[in-house]
């Protein structure tokens, strides 16, 4: 009975882990594009635009790090749960 209740939870955790990892990779790519937009020389670029791009870069990269850590937390929970299941059998 306990395994039946645990199975959907494990599936949900794996799904969340994969989702957060995909979000983190997407945010990492967007942050990299903002950074590239900051360092490429273009005419008419003012200090305001540079500051906005750098702010967006920092924001997206920070969120990416946060989502990678959340994904890692879910992976650790899944690994611990798998270890407990192997001990019970």
Secondary structure as UniProt FT lines:
FT   HELIX           2..39
FT   TURN            43..44
FT   HELIX           47..88
//
